Amino acid sequence: MNNKIDKEIIVYDGICVLCNFIIRWVIKNDKNHLFLISSLQSQFIKNNFPDLNKIDSIAVIINDQKFLNKGKAIKHILKNLKKLIIIRFMISVIPIFLLNIFYDIIAKTRYKVFGKYESCPIIEVGKNKILY
């Protein structure tokens, strides 16, 4: 990656209706502007993190080389946003392998249950937050 980015980046499936709903919630609750957002389908991810296209889950890029995905990403986001205290507590006591199994079940059924967009909708929050 050529330009150094000083914030963590949440990467999500841009065509997933559920994922878009969750990302809109994250943006609304990120009062301290901790995160940047990018979809798996974005040119930014394709150009800078092509290995992320191999995953089918949420990820958090915590520096230029390291990323968290699935349950670890969810835990990390909720911890940093300091929201949903009861849910944070519940997932903190669940072993990560069980959390990932639950995550995978939702990931496999999300299009059937919630639907999907034909292309990633543009989320209107300002260009300083979204990496296209």
N, C-alpha and C positions, 0 to 999 in steps of 0.2 A: 504494500500500500504506500502510495507516494506522500499523501498529506497526513500528518499526525492528527488524530482526533482525540480530544481530551475527555470525552464522555463515553460511557458504555453504550452499546448499540443493541437494541432489542430487534431481533429478526423474526418475522412471522410469515405465515402462509397468507399472502395477499388475496388469494381468491376464496379463502374460507370465510364464510359469514360469521361463524363463531369467533374465529381469530380476529376479525375486524372489530367485532363487538368488544372483545377483551382489550385490544389495543386502544380503542377509543376510551375505555375506562382507565387504562394506564395513563394515557395522555392527560385526561381530566384530573387525575389524582397525583400527577408528578409535579407538585407545587414547587419543588426545588430544582426543577429542570435537570434531573440526574441523567436522563436517558435520551438518546436519539433513537429514531425508529426507521427501519427499512424492511421491505418485504423480500422474501426469497426470490421473487421474480424481478426485482429491481436491477437496473444496470449497475448500480453501485455494488451490490453483492456479487453479481456476475463478474465484474472487473476486479474487485478487491479480495473477495473471499469465495472463490469458485467451489471450494470443498464443501461449503455450506449447502450447496444445491443437492448434495447427496443425502442430506437429512430431510425428514418430513416432520419437523417439529419446531417449536419455538426455541430460539437460542439467544443467549446474551453474549456478545463479544465484549470481554472485559479488558482486553488489550489487543494489540495487533496480531498476536499469535494464539491466544487462548480463548476458548468459548465454553459456555455452559449450555446444556440443552435439557429438555424434558423436565423432570422433577427438580433438578438442581436450578434450572433457569427460573421456574415458577417460585421456588423458595427464595432465590436471590432477589427477584423483582418485588415480591411482597415484603420481604425484610427491609429493603431500601425505601419503599414507599411508606412503610409504617402504617399499613391499612389492613383491614380484615383480621384483627387480632385473634379471634377465635379460630379462624381457618389457618392462620399462621401457626398457632399452637398445635392444632391437629396435625398439620403436615410436618411439623418439626419432630413429632414423636413417631411418625411412620418411617420405617426404613426406606432408603432411597430406591431399592429394588422393587418394593411394593408400590411406591408412589409412581415409578416408571411403568409398572404393569397397568395401573389404573389410567395413567396418561395415555399409554398405547391403545387401550380400549376406546377411549374417547377419540383419539386421533384416527383410528380406523373407521369409526362410525360418523365422524363429524359432518361429512358431506351429505350422507343419507339423512341424518337427523336435522341439521341446520341449513343445508344447501351450500351452494358455491356460486361465486360470480364468474362471468365469462372472462373478465380481466380484473386486475386489482383496482379497486376504486381509489381515487385520490382522496386522502384524508386531509381535510381543511384545518390545519393548525398552524400554518406558517412554515416557510421554507427553512427556518432555523432548527426545526425539530425533525423533519423528514429527510431521509437520504434517498434520492431517487436513483 
